[in-house]
Structure formats: C-alpha cells, structure tokens
Amino acid sequence: MYGMFKDPVCKMMVDEKSAEHVSKVGGRTVYLCSAECKKEFEKNPKKYGY
Ligand SMILES: [Zn+2]
C-alpha cells in the first residue's frame, strides 16, 4: 500500500503523510503511531530489526 508504513512496535499501519511520530535510524525513517511506540522503538531499535 503506497503511503502506508507499518509501525514496527504495535504493527499498526501508519499513514506517512499524517505521521506525527517519526524516528530516524541509520538513515531509515520509521513511522510510529504514538509517542509511546516511538519511545519503545527508540529504546531498542534492534529488537525491531533496525
Ligand atoms: Zn504503535
């Protein structure tokens, strides 16, 4: 699906255009559904394959 990104933490689909919680890891952009998921992701990106 174009424009959609899967939140690696909760597996929810996030619309890239309206994403408010974005994290950059090793040159890759990761979209998260919430501040909570962003925090969880940034705590340990490797756990989610980054
Ligand atoms: Zn999430």
mmCIF file of the protein (N, C-alpha, C, O) and its ligand, coordinates in Angstrom:
data_MODEL
# 
_entry.id   MODEL 
# 
loop_
_entity.id 
_entity.type 
_entity.pdbx_number_of_molecules 
1 polymer     1 
2 non-polymer 1 
# 
_entity_poly.entity_id                      1 
_entity_poly.type                           'polypeptide(L)' 
_entity_poly.nstd_linkage                   no 
_entity_poly.nstd_monomer                   no 
_entity_poly.pdbx_seq_one_letter_code       MYGMFKDPVCKMMVDEKSAEHVSKVGGRTVYLCSAECKKEFEKNPKKYGY 
_entity_poly.pdbx_seq_one_letter_code_can   MYGMFKDPVCKMMVDEKSAEHVSKVGGRTVYLCSAECKKEFEKNPKKYGY 
_entity_poly.pdbx_strand_id                 A 
# 
loop_
_entity_poly_seq.entity_id 
_entity_poly_seq.num 
_entity_poly_seq.mon_id 
_entity_poly_seq.hetero 
1 1  MET n 
1 2  TYR n 
1 3  GLY n 
1 4  MET n 
1 5  PHE n 
1 6  LYS n 
1 7  ASP n 
1 8  PRO n 
1 9  VAL n 
1 10 CYS n 
1 11 LYS n 
1 12 MET n 
1 13 MET n 
1 14 VAL n 
1 15 ASP n 
1 16 GLU n 
1 17 LYS n 
1 18 SER n 
1 19 ALA n 
1 20 GLU n 
1 21 HIS n 
1 22 VAL n 
1 23 SER n 
1 24 LYS n 
1 25 VAL n 
1 26 GLY n 
1 27 GLY n 
1 28 ARG n 
1 29 THR n 
1 30 VAL n 
1 31 TYR n 
1 32 LEU n 
1 33 CYS n 
1 34 SER n 
1 35 ALA n 
1 36 GLU n 
1 37 CYS n 
1 38 LYS n 
1 39 LYS n 
1 40 GLU n 
1 41 PHE n 
1 42 GLU n 
1 43 LYS n 
1 44 ASN n 
1 45 PRO n 
1 46 LYS n 
1 47 LYS n 
1 48 TYR n 
1 49 GLY n 
1 50 TYR n 
# 
loop_
_struct_asym.id 
_struct_asym.entity_id 
A 1 
B 2 
# 
loop_
_chem_comp.id 
_chem_comp.type 
_chem_comp.mon_nstd_flag 
ALA 'L-peptide linking' y 
ARG 'L-peptide linking' y 
ASN 'L-peptide linking' y 
ASP 'L-peptide linking' y 
CYS 'L-peptide linking' y 
GLU 'L-peptide linking' y 
GLY 'peptide linking'   y 
HIS 'L-peptide linking' y 
LEU 'L-peptide linking' y 
LYS 'L-peptide linking' y 
MET 'L-peptide linking' y 
PHE 'L-peptide linking' y 
PRO 'L-peptide linking' y 
SER 'L-peptide linking' y 
THR 'L-peptide linking' y 
TYR 'L-peptide linking' y 
VAL 'L-peptide linking' y 
ZN  non-polymer         . 
# 
_pdbx_entity_nonpoly.entity_id   2 
_pdbx_entity_nonpoly.name        ? 
_pdbx_entity_nonpoly.comp_id     ZN 
# 
_pdbx_nonpoly_scheme.asym_id         B 
_pdbx_nonpoly_scheme.entity_id       2 
_pdbx_nonpoly_scheme.mon_id          ZN 
_pdbx_nonpoly_scheme.ndb_seq_num     1 
_pdbx_nonpoly_scheme.pdb_seq_num     101 
_pdbx_nonpoly_scheme.auth_seq_num    101 
_pdbx_nonpoly_scheme.pdb_mon_id      ZN 
_pdbx_nonpoly_scheme.auth_mon_id     ZN 
_pdbx_nonpoly_scheme.pdb_strand_id   A 
_pdbx_nonpoly_scheme.pdb_ins_code    . 
# 
loop_
_atom_site.group_PDB 
_atom_site.id 
_atom_site.type_symbol 
_atom_site.label_atom_id 
_atom_site.label_alt_id 
_atom_site.label_comp_id 
_atom_site.label_asym_id 
_atom_site.label_entity_id 
_atom_site.label_seq_id 
_atom_site.pdbx_PDB_ins_code 
_atom_site.Cartn_x 
_atom_site.Cartn_y 
_atom_site.Cartn_z 
_atom_site.occupancy 
_atom_site.B_iso_or_equiv 
_atom_site.pdbx_formal_charge 
_atom_site.auth_seq_id 
_atom_site.auth_comp_id 
_atom_site.auth_asym_id 
_atom_site.auth_atom_id 
_atom_site.pdbx_PDB_model_num 
ATOM   1   N  N  . MET A 1 1  ? 0.845  -1.197 0.000  1.00 0.00 ? 1   MET A N  1 
ATOM   2   C  CA . MET A 1 1  ? 0.000  0.000  0.000  1.00 0.00 ? 1   MET A CA 1 
ATOM   3   C  C  . MET A 1 1  ? 0.884  1.252  0.000  1.00 0.00 ? 1   MET A C  1 
ATOM   4   O  O  . MET A 1 1  ? 1.727  1.431  0.880  1.00 0.00 ? 1   MET A O  1 
ATOM   5   N  N  . TYR A 1 2  ? 0.685  2.081  -0.963 1.00 0.00 ? 2   TYR A N  1 
ATOM   6   C  CA . TYR A 1 2  ? 1.506  3.287  -1.050 1.00 0.00 ? 2   TYR A CA 1 
ATOM   7   C  C  . TYR A 1 2  ? 1.147  4.274  0.047  1.00 0.00 ? 2   TYR A C  1 
ATOM   8   O  O  . TYR A 1 2  ? -0.026 4.510  0.339  1.00 0.00 ? 2   TYR A O  1 
ATOM   9   N  N  . GLY A 1 3  ? 2.200  4.852  0.656  1.00 0.00 ? 3   GLY A N  1 
ATOM   10  C  CA . GLY A 1 3  ? 1.959  5.865  1.671  1.00 0.00 ? 3   GLY A CA 1 
ATOM   11  C  C  . GLY A 1 3  ? 1.695  5.323  3.063  1.00 0.00 ? 3   GLY A C  1 
ATOM   12  O  O  . GLY A 1 3  ? 1.539  6.074  4.025  1.00 0.00 ? 3   GLY A O  1 
ATOM   13  N  N  . MET A 1 4  ? 1.648  3.986  3.149  1.00 0.00 ? 4   MET A N  1 
ATOM   14  C  CA . MET A 1 4  ? 1.424  3.415  4.457  1.00 0.00 ? 4   MET A CA 1 
ATOM   15  C  C  . MET A 1 4  ? 2.685  2.718  4.951  1.00 0.00 ? 4   MET A C  1 
ATOM   16  O  O  . MET A 1 4  ? 3.433  2.117  4.179  1.00 0.00 ? 4   MET A O  1 
ATOM   17  N  N  . PHE A 1 5  ? 2.893  2.813  6.233  1.00 0.00 ? 5   PHE A N  1 
ATOM   18  C  CA . PHE A 1 5  ? 4.077  2.221  6.837  1.00 0.00 ? 5   PHE A CA 1 
ATOM   19  C  C  . PHE A 1 5  ? 3.633  1.456  8.073  1.00 0.00 ? 5   PHE A C  1 
ATOM   20  O  O  . PHE A 1 5  ? 2.776  1.915  8.828  1.00 0.00 ? 5   PHE A O  1 
ATOM   21  N  N  . LYS A 1 6  ? 4.221  0.296  8.268  1.00 0.00 ? 6   LYS A N  1 
ATOM   22  C  CA . LYS A 1 6  ? 3.829  -0.486 9.432  1.00 0.00 ? 6   LYS A CA 1 
ATOM   23  C  C  . LYS A 1 6  ? 4.652  -0.093 10.654 1.00 0.00 ? 6   LYS A C  1 
ATOM   24  O  O  . LYS A 1 6  ? 5.881  -0.163 10.646 1.00 0.00 ? 6   LYS A O  1 
ATOM   25  N  N  . ASP A 1 7  ? 3.964  0.310  11.677 1.00 0.00 ? 7   ASP A N  1 
ATOM   26  C  CA . ASP A 1 7  ? 4.581  0.617  12.962 1.00 0.00 ? 7   ASP A CA 1 
ATOM   27  C  C  . ASP A 1 7  ? 5.220  -0.691 13.459 1.00 0.00 ? 7   ASP A C  1 
ATOM   28  O  O  . ASP A 1 7  ? 4.519  -1.668 13.721 1.00 0.00 ? 7   ASP A O  1 
ATOM   29  N  N  . PRO A 1 8  ? 6.570  -0.700 13.586 1.00 0.00 ? 8   PRO A N  1 
ATOM   30  C  CA . PRO A 1 8  ? 7.228  -1.951 13.981 1.00 0.00 ? 8   PRO A CA 1 
ATOM   31  C  C  . PRO A 1 8  ? 6.922  -2.404 15.410 1.00 0.00 ? 8   PRO A C  1 
ATOM   32  O  O  . PRO A 1 8  ? 7.129  -3.567 15.755 1.00 0.00 ? 8   PRO A O  1 
ATOM   33  N  N  . VAL A 1 9  ? 6.440  -1.502 16.218 1.00 0.00 ? 9   VAL A N  1 
ATOM   34  C  CA . VAL A 1 9  ? 6.176  -1.851 17.620 1.00 0.00 ? 9   VAL A CA 1 
ATOM   35  C  C  . VAL A 1 9  ? 4.830  -2.545 17.779 1.00 0.00 ? 9   VAL A C  1 
ATOM   36  O  O  . VAL A 1 9  ? 4.760  -3.645 18.328 1.00 0.00 ? 9   VAL A O  1 
ATOM   37  N  N  . CYS A 1 10 ? 3.763  -1.912 17.302 1.00 0.00 ? 10  CYS A N  1 
ATOM   38  C  CA . CYS A 1 10 ? 2.429  -2.484 17.506 1.00 0.00 ? 10  CYS A CA 1 
ATOM   39  C  C  . CYS A 1 10 ? 1.824  -3.057 16.233 1.00 0.00 ? 10  CYS A C  1 
ATOM   40  O  O  . CYS A 1 10 ? 0.710  -3.580 16.252 1.00 0.00 ? 10  CYS A O  1 
ATOM   41  N  N  . LYS A 1 11 ? 2.574  -2.956 15.099 1.00 0.00 ? 11  LYS A N  1 
ATOM   42  C  CA . LYS A 1 11 ? 2.149  -3.499 13.799 1.00 0.00 ? 11  LYS A CA 1 
ATOM   43  C  C  . LYS A 1 11 ? 0.952  -2.796 13.181 1.00 0.00 ? 11  LYS A C  1 
ATOM   44  O  O  . LYS A 1 11 ? 0.342  -3.305 12.240 1.00 0.00 ? 11  LYS A O  1 
ATOM   45  N  N  . MET A 1 12 ? 0.621  -1.634 13.707 1.00 0.00 ? 12  MET A N  1 
ATOM   46  C  CA . MET A 1 12 ? -0.476 -0.874 13.146 1.00 0.00 ? 12  MET A CA 1 
ATOM   47  C  C  . MET A 1 12 ? 0.003  -0.150 11.885 1.00 0.00 ? 12  MET A C  1 
ATOM   48  O  O  . MET A 1 12 ? 1.177  0.209  11.796 1.00 0.00 ? 12  MET A O  1 
ATOM   49  N  N  . MET A 1 13 ? -0.880 0.068  10.914 1.00 0.00 ? 13  MET A N  1 
ATOM   50  C  CA . MET A 1 13 ? -0.486 0.793  9.722  1.00 0.00 ? 13  MET A CA 1 
ATOM   51  C  C  . MET A 1 13 ? -0.567 2.287  9.989  1.00 0.00 ? 13  MET A C  1 
ATOM   52  O  O  . MET A 1 13 ? -1.560 2.787  10.518 1.00 0.00 ? 13  MET A O  1 
ATOM   53  N  N  . VAL A 1 14 ? 0.512  3.001  9.609  1.00 0.00 ? 14  VAL A N  1 
ATOM   54  C  CA . VAL A 1 14 ? 0.586  4.445  9.844  1.00 0.00 ? 14  VAL A CA 1 
ATOM   55  C  C  . VAL A 1 14 ? 0.676  5.145  8.491  1.00 0.00 ? 14  VAL A C  1 
ATOM   56  O  O  . VAL A 1 14 ? 1.451  4.736  7.627  1.00 0.00 ? 14  VAL A O  1 
ATOM   57  N  N  . ASP A 1 15 ? -0.113 6.195  8.311  1.00 0.00 ? 15  ASP A N  1 
ATOM   58  C  CA . ASP A 1 15 ? -0.066 6.977  7.073  1.00 0.00 ? 15  ASP A CA 1 
ATOM   59  C  C  . ASP A 1 15 ? 1.143  7.906  7.139  1.00 0.00 ? 15  ASP A C  1 
ATOM   60  O  O  . ASP A 1 15 ? 1.234  8.760  8.021  1.00 0.00 ? 15  ASP A O  1 
ATOM   61  N  N  . GLU A 1 16 ? 2.063  7.730  6.201  1.00 0.00 ? 16  GLU A N  1 
ATOM   62  C  CA . GLU A 1 16 ? 3.298  8.536  6.211  1.00 0.00 ? 16  GLU A CA 1 
ATOM   63  C  C  . GLU A 1 16 ? 3.029  10.037 6.161  1.00 0.00 ? 16  GLU A C  1 
ATOM   64  O  O  . GLU A 1 16 ? 3.742  10.828 6.777  1.00 0.00 ? 16  GLU A O  1 
ATOM   65  N  N  . LYS A 1 17 ? 2.003  10.412 5.428  1.00 0.00 ? 17  LYS A N  1 
ATOM   66  C  CA . LYS A 1 17 ? 1.708  11.839 5.252  1.00 0.00 ? 17  LYS A CA 1 
ATOM   67  C  C  . LYS A 1 17 ? 1.237  12.525 6.520  1.00 0.00 ? 17  LYS A C  1 
ATOM   68  O  O  . LYS A 1 17 ? 1.538  13.697 6.744  1.00 0.00 ? 17  LYS A O  1 
ATOM   69  N  N  . SER A 1 18 ? 0.504  11.806 7.346  1.00 0.00 ? 18  SER A N  1 
ATOM   70  C  CA . SER A 1 18 ? -0.015 12.432 8.554  1.00 0.00 ? 18  SER A CA 1 
ATOM   71  C  C  . SER A 1 18 ? 0.690  11.940 9.810  1.00 0.00 ? 18  SER A C  1 
ATOM   72  O  O  . SER A 1 18 ? 0.259  12.218 10.928 1.00 0.00 ? 18  SER A O  1 
ATOM   73  N  N  . ALA A 1 19 ? 1.781  11.204 9.612  1.00 0.00 ? 19  ALA A N  1 
ATOM   74  C  CA . ALA A 1 19 ? 2.511  10.671 10.767 1.00 0.00 ? 19  ALA A CA 1 
ATOM   75  C  C  . ALA A 1 19 ? 3.095  11.782 11.628 1.00 0.00 ? 19  ALA A C  1 
ATOM   76  O  O  . ALA A 1 19 ? 3.769  12.681 11.126 1.00 0.00 ? 19  ALA A O  1 
ATOM   77  N  N  . GLU A 1 20 ? 2.836  11.712 12.901 1.00 0.00 ? 20  GLU A N  1 
ATOM   78  C  CA . GLU A 1 20 ? 3.348  12.732 13.818 1.00 0.00 ? 20  GLU A CA 1 
ATOM   79  C  C  . GLU A 1 20 ? 4.533  12.218 14.609 1.00 0.00 ? 20  GLU A C  1 
ATOM   80  O  O  . GLU A 1 20 ? 5.281  12.992 15.207 1.00 0.00 ? 20  GLU A O  1 
ATOM   81  N  N  . HIS A 1 21 ? 4.695  10.911 14.607 1.00 0.00 ? 21  HIS A N  1 
ATOM   82  C  CA . HIS A 1 21 ? 5.767  10.328 15.402 1.00 0.00 ? 21  HIS A CA 1 
ATOM   83  C  C  . HIS A 1 21 ? 6.734  9.603  14.480 1.00 0.00 ? 21  HIS A C  1 
ATOM   84  O  O  . HIS A 1 21 ? 6.487  8.474  14.054 1.00 0.00 ? 21  HIS A O  1 
ATOM   85  N  N  . VAL A 1 22 ? 7.833  10.269 14.182 1.00 0.00 ? 22  VAL A N  1 
ATOM   86  C  CA . VAL A 1 22 ? 8.809  9.758  13.234 1.00 0.00 ? 22  VAL A CA 1 
ATOM   87  C  C  . VAL A 1 22 ? 10.164 9.607  13.905 1.00 0.00 ? 22  VAL A C  1 
ATOM   88  O  O  . VAL A 1 22 ? 10.583 10.454 14.693 1.00 0.00 ? 22  VAL A O  1 
ATOM   89  N  N  . SER A 1 23 ? 10.837 8.520  13.581 1.00 0.00 ? 23  SER A N  1 
ATOM   90  C  CA . SER A 1 23 ? 12.152 8.269  14.148 1.00 0.00 ? 23  SER A CA 1 
ATOM   91  C  C  . SER A 1 23 ? 13.108 7.929  13.011 1.00 0.00 ? 23  SER A C  1 
ATOM   92  O  O  . SER A 1 23 ? 12.723 7.244  12.063 1.00 0.00 ? 23  SER A O  1 
ATOM   93  N  N  . LYS A 1 24 ? 14.349 8.401  13.094 1.00 0.00 ? 24  LYS A N  1 
ATOM   94  C  CA . LYS A 1 24 ? 15.344 8.096  12.068 1.00 0.00 ? 24  LYS A CA 1 
ATOM   95  C  C  . LYS A 1 24 ? 16.408 7.188  12.666 1.00 0.00 ? 24  LYS A C  1 
ATOM   96  O  O  . LYS A 1 24 ? 17.039 7.502  13.676 1.00 0.00 ? 24  LYS A O  1 
ATOM   97  N  N  . VAL A 1 25 ? 16.581 6.057  12.005 1.00 0.00 ? 25  VAL A N  1 
ATOM   98  C  CA . VAL A 1 25 ? 17.569 5.098  12.484 1.00 0.00 ? 25  VAL A CA 1 
ATOM   99  C  C  . VAL A 1 25 ? 18.442 4.662  11.322 1.00 0.00 ? 25  VAL A C  1 
ATOM   100 O  O  . VAL A 1 25 ? 17.946 4.077  10.359 1.00 0.00 ? 25  VAL A O  1 
ATOM   101 N  N  . GLY A 1 26 ? 19.735 4.938  11.402 1.00 0.00 ? 26  GLY A N  1 
ATOM   102 C  CA . GLY A 1 26 ? 20.666 4.511  10.371 1.00 0.00 ? 26  GLY A CA 1 
ATOM   103 C  C  . GLY A 1 26 ? 20.250 4.914  8.968  1.00 0.00 ? 26  GLY A C  1 
ATOM   104 O  O  . GLY A 1 26 ? 20.384 4.127  8.031  1.00 0.00 ? 26  GLY A O  1 
ATOM   105 N  N  . GLY A 1 27 ? 19.742 6.141  8.812  1.00 0.00 ? 27  GLY A N  1 
ATOM   106 C  CA . GLY A 1 27 ? 19.343 6.636  7.508  1.00 0.00 ? 27  GLY A CA 1 
ATOM   107 C  C  . GLY A 1 27 ? 17.967 6.175  7.063  1.00 0.00 ? 27  GLY A C  1 
ATOM   108 O  O  . GLY A 1 27 ? 17.507 6.549  5.985  1.00 0.00 ? 27  GLY A O  1 
ATOM   109 N  N  . ARG A 1 28 ? 17.310 5.373  7.873  1.00 0.00 ? 28  ARG A N  1 
ATOM   110 C  CA . ARG A 1 28 ? 15.956 4.912  7.538  1.00 0.00 ? 28  ARG A CA 1 
ATOM   111 C  C  . ARG A 1 28 ? 14.950 5.666  8.386  1.00 0.00 ? 28  ARG A C  1 
ATOM   112 O  O  . ARG A 1 28 ? 15.205 5.995  9.545  1.00 0.00 ? 28  ARG A O  1 
ATOM   113 N  N  . THR A 1 29 ? 13.818 5.929  7.792  1.00 0.00 ? 29  THR A N  1 
ATOM   114 C  CA . THR A 1 29 ? 12.767 6.638  8.500  1.00 0.00 ? 29  THR A CA 1 
ATOM   115 C  C  . THR A 1 29 ? 11.725 5.636  8.970  1.00 0.00 ? 29  THR A C  1 
ATOM   116 O  O  . THR A 1 29 ? 11.242 4.800  8.207  1.00 0.00 ? 29  THR A O  1 
ATOM   117 N  N  . VAL A 1 30 ? 11.400 5.747  10.235 1.00 0.00 ? 30  VAL A N  1 
ATOM   118 C  CA . VAL A 1 30 ? 10.425 4.821  10.820 1.00 0.00 ? 30  VAL A CA 1 
ATOM   119 C  C  . VAL A 1 30 ? 9.236  5.630  11.330 1.00 0.00 ? 30  VAL A C  1 
ATOM   120 O  O  . VAL A 1 30 ? 9.405  6.639  12.014 1.00 0.00 ? 30  VAL A O  1 
ATOM   121 N  N  . TYR A 1 31 ? 8.048  5.178  10.992 1.00 0.00 ? 31  TYR A N  1 
ATOM   122 C  CA . TYR A 1 31 ? 6.838  5.884  11.412 1.00 0.00 ? 31  TYR A CA 1 
ATOM   123 C  C  . TYR A 1 31 ? 6.166  5.117  12.540 1.00 0.00 ? 31  TYR A C  1 
ATOM   124 O  O  . TYR A 1 31 ? 5.934  3.911  12.452 1.00 0.00 ? 31  TYR A O  1 
ATOM   125 N  N  . LEU A 1 32 ? 5.865  5.843  13.585 1.00 0.00 ? 32  LEU A N  1 
ATOM   126 C  CA . LEU A 1 32 ? 5.220  5.221  14.743 1.00 0.00 ? 32  LEU A CA 1 
ATOM   127 C  C  . LEU A 1 32 ? 3.842  5.847  14.950 1.00 0.00 ? 32  LEU A C  1 
ATOM   128 O  O  . LEU A 1 32 ? 3.623  7.009  14.606 1.00 0.00 ? 32  LEU A O  1 
ATOM   129 N  N  . CYS A 1 33 ? 2.928  5.080  15.505 1.00 0.00 ? 33  CYS A N  1 
ATOM   130 C  CA . CYS A 1 33 ? 1.552  5.557  15.679 1.00 0.00 ? 33  CYS A CA 1 
ATOM   131 C  C  . CYS A 1 33 ? 1.397  6.505  16.861 1.00 0.00 ? 33  CYS A C  1 
ATOM   132 O  O  . CYS A 1 33 ? 0.476  7.321  16.890 1.00 0.00 ? 33  CYS A O  1 
ATOM   133 N  N  . SER A 1 34 ? 2.292  6.396  17.829 1.00 0.00 ? 34  SER A N  1 
ATOM   134 C  CA . SER A 1 34 ? 2.128  7.204  19.040 1.00 0.00 ? 34  SER A CA 1 
ATOM   135 C  C  . SER A 1 34 ? 3.471  7.506  19.686 1.00 0.00 ? 34  SER A C  1 
ATOM   136 O  O  . SER A 1 34 ? 4.487  6.889  19.365 1.00 0.00 ? 34  SER A O  1 
ATOM   137 N  N  . ALA A 1 35 ? 3.454  8.458  20.597 1.00 0.00 ? 35  ALA A N  1 
ATOM   138 C  CA . ALA A 1 35 ? 4.678  8.812  21.324 1.00 0.00 ? 35  ALA A CA 1 
ATOM   139 C  C  . ALA A 1 35 ? 5.158  7.615  22.139 1.00 0.00 ? 35  ALA A C  1 
ATOM   140 O  O  . ALA A 1 35 ? 6.354  7.423  22.355 1.00 0.00 ? 35  ALA A O  1 
ATOM   141 N  N  . GLU A 1 36 ? 4.209  6.835  22.574 1.00 0.00 ? 36  GLU A N  1 
ATOM   142 C  CA . GLU A 1 36 ? 4.525  5.652  23.370 1.00 0.00 ? 36  GLU A CA 1 
ATOM   143 C  C  . GLU A 1 36 ? 5.299  4.626  22.544 1.00 0.00 ? 36  GLU A C  1 
ATOM   144 O  O  . GLU A 1 36 ? 6.288  4.057  23.006 1.00 0.00 ? 36  GLU A O  1 
ATOM   145 N  N  . CYS A 1 37 ? 4.834  4.401  21.318 1.00 0.00 ? 37  CYS A N  1 
ATOM   146 C  CA . CYS A 1 37 ? 5.510  3.453  20.437 1.00 0.00 ? 37  CYS A CA 1 
ATOM   147 C  C  . CYS A 1 37 ? 6.876  3.993  20.025 1.00 0.00 ? 37  CYS A C  1 
ATOM   148 O  O  . CYS A 1 37 ? 7.834  3.231  19.900 1.00 0.00 ? 37  CYS A O  1 
ATOM   149 N  N  . LYS A 1 38 ? 6.966  5.297  19.816 1.00 0.00 ? 38  LYS A N  1 
ATOM   150 C  CA . LYS A 1 38 ? 8.239  5.907  19.425 1.00 0.00 ? 38  LYS A CA 1 
ATOM   151 C  C  . LYS A 1 38 ? 9.272  5.708  20.534 1.00 0.00 ? 38  LYS A C  1 
ATOM   152 O  O  . LYS A 1 38 ? 10.426 5.367  20.275 1.00 0.00 ? 38  LYS A O  1 
ATOM   153 N  N  . LYS A 1 39 ? 8.839  5.924  21.752 1.00 0.00 ? 39  LYS A N  1 
ATOM   154 C  CA . LYS A 1 39 ? 9.703  5.751  22.914 1.00 0.00 ? 39  LYS A CA 1 
ATOM   155 C  C  . LYS A 1 39 ? 10.168 4.302  23.025 1.00 0.00 ? 39  LYS A C  1 
ATOM   156 O  O  . LYS A 1 39 ? 11.343 4.021  23.262 1.00 0.00 ? 39  LYS A O  1 
ATOM   157 N  N  . GLU A 1 40 ? 9.235  3.412  22.852 1.00 0.00 ? 40  GLU A N  1 
ATOM   158 C  CA . GLU A 1 40 ? 9.528  1.985  22.938 1.00 0.00 ? 40  GLU A CA 1 
ATOM   159 C  C  . GLU A 1 40 ? 10.494 1.571  21.823 1.00 0.00 ? 40  GLU A C  1 
ATOM   160 O  O  . GLU A 1 40 ? 11.433 0.811  22.057 1.00 0.00 ? 40  GLU A O  1 
ATOM   161 N  N  . PHE A 1 41 ? 10.253 2.078  20.609 1.00 0.00 ? 41  PHE A N  1 
ATOM   162 C  CA . PHE A 1 41 ? 11.106 1.755  19.475 1.00 0.00 ? 41  PHE A CA 1 
ATOM   163 C  C  . PHE A 1 41 ? 12.528 2.279  19.691 1.00 0.00 ? 41  PHE A C  1 
ATOM   164 O  O  . PHE A 1 41 ? 13.501 1.557  19.470 1.00 0.00 ? 41  PHE A O  1 
ATOM   165 N  N  . GLU A 1 42 ? 12.643 3.530  20.123 1.00 0.00 ? 42  GLU A N  1 
ATOM   166 C  CA . GLU A 1 42 ? 13.958 4.156  20.290 1.00 0.00 ? 42  GLU A CA 1 
ATOM   167 C  C  . GLU A 1 42 ? 14.757 3.570  21.454 1.00 0.00 ? 42  GLU A C  1 
ATOM   168 O  O  . GLU A 1 42 ? 15.977 3.722  21.532 1.00 0.00 ? 42  GLU A O  1 
ATOM   169 N  N  . LYS A 1 43 ? 14.065 2.923  22.323 1.00 0.00 ? 43  LYS A N  1 
ATOM   170 C  CA . LYS A 1 43 ? 14.720 2.276  23.455 1.00 0.00 ? 43  LYS A CA 1 
ATOM   171 C  C  . LYS A 1 43 ? 15.595 1.128  22.949 1.00 0.00 ? 43  LYS A C  1 
ATOM   172 O  O  . LYS A 1 43 ? 16.676 0.869  23.478 1.00 0.00 ? 43  LYS A O  1 
ATOM   173 N  N  . ASN A 1 44 ? 15.096 0.442  21.905 1.00 0.00 ? 44  ASN A N  1 
ATOM   174 C  CA . ASN A 1 44 ? 15.821 -0.705 21.372 1.00 0.00 ? 44  ASN A CA 1 
ATOM   175 C  C  . ASN A 1 44 ? 15.431 -1.010 19.924 1.00 0.00 ? 44  ASN A C  1 
ATOM   176 O  O  . ASN A 1 44 ? 14.703 -1.969 19.663 1.00 0.00 ? 44  ASN A O  1 
ATOM   177 N  N  . PRO A 1 45 ? 15.923 -0.182 18.971 1.00 0.00 ? 45  PRO A N  1 
ATOM   178 C  CA . PRO A 1 45 ? 15.565 -0.376 17.556 1.00 0.00 ? 45  PRO A CA 1 
ATOM   179 C  C  . PRO A 1 45 ? 15.946 -1.751 17.020 1.00 0.00 ? 45  PRO A C  1 
ATOM   180 O  O  . PRO A 1 45 ? 15.269 -2.286 16.143 1.00 0.00 ? 45  PRO A O  1 
ATOM   181 N  N  . LYS A 1 46 ? 17.016 -2.317 17.539 1.00 0.00 ? 46  LYS A N  1 
ATOM   182 C  CA . LYS A 1 46 ? 17.493 -3.626 17.068 1.00 0.00 ? 46  LYS A CA 1 
ATOM   183 C  C  . LYS A 1 46 ? 16.458 -4.720 17.295 1.00 0.00 ? 46  LYS A C  1 
ATOM   184 O  O  . LYS A 1 46 ? 16.354 -5.678 16.530 1.00 0.00 ? 46  LYS A O  1 
ATOM   185 N  N  . LYS A 1 47 ? 15.707 -4.548 18.355 1.00 0.00 ? 47  LYS A N  1 
ATOM   186 C  CA . LYS A 1 47 ? 14.658 -5.518 18.672 1.00 0.00 ? 47  LYS A CA 1 
ATOM   187 C  C  . LYS A 1 47 ? 13.631 -5.591 17.541 1.00 0.00 ? 47  LYS A C  1 
ATOM   188 O  O  . LYS A 1 47 ? 12.991 -6.622 17.331 1.00 0.00 ? 47  LYS A O  1 
ATOM   189 N  N  . TYR A 1 48 ? 13.485 -4.469 16.814 1.00 0.00 ? 48  TYR A N  1 
ATOM   190 C  CA . TYR A 1 48 ? 12.509 -4.403 15.740 1.00 0.00 ? 48  TYR A CA 1 
ATOM   191 C  C  . TYR A 1 48 ? 13.143 -4.503 14.361 1.00 0.00 ? 48  TYR A C  1 
ATOM   192 O  O  . TYR A 1 48 ? 12.506 -4.198 13.353 1.00 0.00 ? 48  TYR A O  1 
ATOM   193 N  N  . GLY A 1 49 ? 14.398 -4.931 14.320 1.00 0.00 ? 49  GLY A N  1 
ATOM   194 C  CA . GLY A 1 49 ? 15.066 -5.154 13.046 1.00 0.00 ? 49  GLY A CA 1 
ATOM   195 C  C  . GLY A 1 49 ? 15.756 -3.959 12.429 1.00 0.00 ? 49  GLY A C  1 
ATOM   196 O  O  . GLY A 1 49 ? 16.067 -3.970 11.238 1.00 0.00 ? 49  GLY A O  1 
ATOM   197 N  N  . TYR A 1 50 ? 16.004 -2.917 13.226 1.00 0.00 ? 50  TYR A N  1 
ATOM   198 C  CA . TYR A 1 50 ? 16.719 -1.740 12.714 1.00 0.00 ? 50  TYR A CA 1 
ATOM   199 C  C  . TYR A 1 50 ? 18.107 -1.604 13.322 1.00 0.00 ? 50  TYR A C  1 
ATOM   200 O  O  . TYR A 1 50 ? 18.835 -0.667 12.996 1.00 0.00 ? 50  TYR A O  1 
HETATM 201 ZN ZN . ZN  B 2 .  ? 2.232  1.840  17.546 1.00 0.00 2 101 ZN  A ZN 1 
# 
